[in-house]
Amino acid sequence: MTLLDVTDLRVSFPTEDGLVRAVQGISFTLDPGQTLGIVGESGSGKSVCTQTIMGLTRGAQISGTAMFEGRDLLTMGDNDLRKIRGAEIGMIFQDPLSSLHPQYKVGWQIVEMIQAHEDISTKAATKRAVDLLRLVGIPQPDRRVDDYPHQFSGGMRQRAMIAMSLALNPKLLIADEPTTALDVTVQAQIIDLIERLQAEFNTAVIMITHDLGVVADIADDVMVMYAGKPVEFADRRTLYYRPHHPYTKGLIESIPSAEGERGRLKPIQGQPPSLIRLPSGCSFHPRCPYVMDQCVTEIPPLRQVAGSADHRSACWLPVDEVGIGGEVDRKREQVALARRGTLAAESSDVIDSVDVPDGSAADVPADVGADTTTRGRTQPLASTATRAVRARTGQPAPPARPQRRGATATEAVTAAPVKKAAPKTSAKKAVAKKTVASKTAGTTAKKTTPRRTNSSQNGSTS
């Protein structure tokens, strides 16, 4: 039986500057014991989506449905939602220090949450709070239960939040970036803890993060979001090894390699768009290296991708162009080049500075590939798509970049004539003349400087 079924969820916030379309048409299902990873850059709508499900986005314009065991969470009243929050749906917020009240002890806050949903004595609730702190790995829980949040480290505060969210054995746990601002070792401990508790209580988990590396081992399915929309959905292995959307590909290529392979990371160029003034067509087209005219004018729907029935992507590239590597990148660029016109070239922010996909100059003419800067460093090579667009539209090539460290050795010799060195005797005479002149100037200054009177020294006027 499906635990959570979200259909066409849309969330907008009216502001003085305009309507912020934070979430636009999200749909997914979640079964008991399943883990869904929601990935994307900051501002993509991940947290707003789950907070709306929990009824925490007041003042927003909300549409769609979120069926939790047959009950629509979006149409429930405050009293009904209060019975579900904490008891059936637990949530780990992004910043535990701001989520825990600084003037109340950690144990008291856990006890308060337990007593809000169950008729239980304070002594029994305190014993359960101690057991929960021990379960999540807090040392000496019988003593630390009386500590304040500032007496806990960052990892311990996050563990305390996990203990609070699991106090009533919820059926669904929403973890909103639970490893942000934590050390790598603490991140691994938090993820292992969530996995262990999930296996013990058969809890469904929604893991929200901006890092694909965090969900690499914990998620069953992954939904990638960009500018409030889902752009790709697939199971974990398919998404990592056979991505289709260029945005997903960019997120994966920005992950540092664990094998220690040398080379630069490939960041996604540009910045996410404003949710008030979204670009036309595909929201990612200003940052996409494979932008086509169709991307600028038409919004791509989530289409089934070749190879998997559950793999869907919102991109106009052919559905069989999946994967990561130089060969796949060249095929994508060939398709984009064939379908690209002046409209795409003018609206893109990156195609004029994109390098050859595989990092080589195999498909670049010899005269272009021979362009070098000082000390043997090569200039960034324009892609074949860029050169074709310029040839078709008649656009001039951009001006050459200024050389940062001076001209080459050959250019320096030919450009600047070498001055003959002055004889040593002339240099000595010049130094002697400067010394005599400085002494004469000092003597003249001493004679012409008036003596200060007592009145001037004392600051008075005559």
Buried (B, 14 or more C-beta within 10 A) or exposed (E): EBBBBBBEBBBBBEEEEEEBBBBBBBBBBBEBBBBBBBBBBEBBBBBBBBBBBBBBBEEBBBEBBBBBBEEEBBEBEEEEBBEBBBBBBBBBBBBBBEBBEEEEBBBBBBBBBBBEBEEBEEEEBBBBBBEBBBBBBBEEBEEBBEBBBEEBEBBBBBBBBBBBBBBBEBBBBBBBBBBBEBEEEBBBBBBEBBBEBBEEBEBBBBBBBBBBBBBBEBBBBBBBBBBBBBBBBBBBEBBBEBBBBBBBBBBBEBEEEEEEEEEEEBEBBEEBBBBEEBBEBBBBBBBBBBBBBBBBBEBBEBEEBEBBEEBBBBBBBEBEBBBBEEEBBBBBBBBBBEBBBEBBBEBBBBBBBBBBBBEEBEBBEEEEBEEEBBEEEEEEBBBBBBBBBBEEEEBEEEEEEEEEEEBBEEEEEEEEEEEEEEEEEEEEEEEEEEEEEEEEEEEEEEEEEEEEEEEEEEEEEE
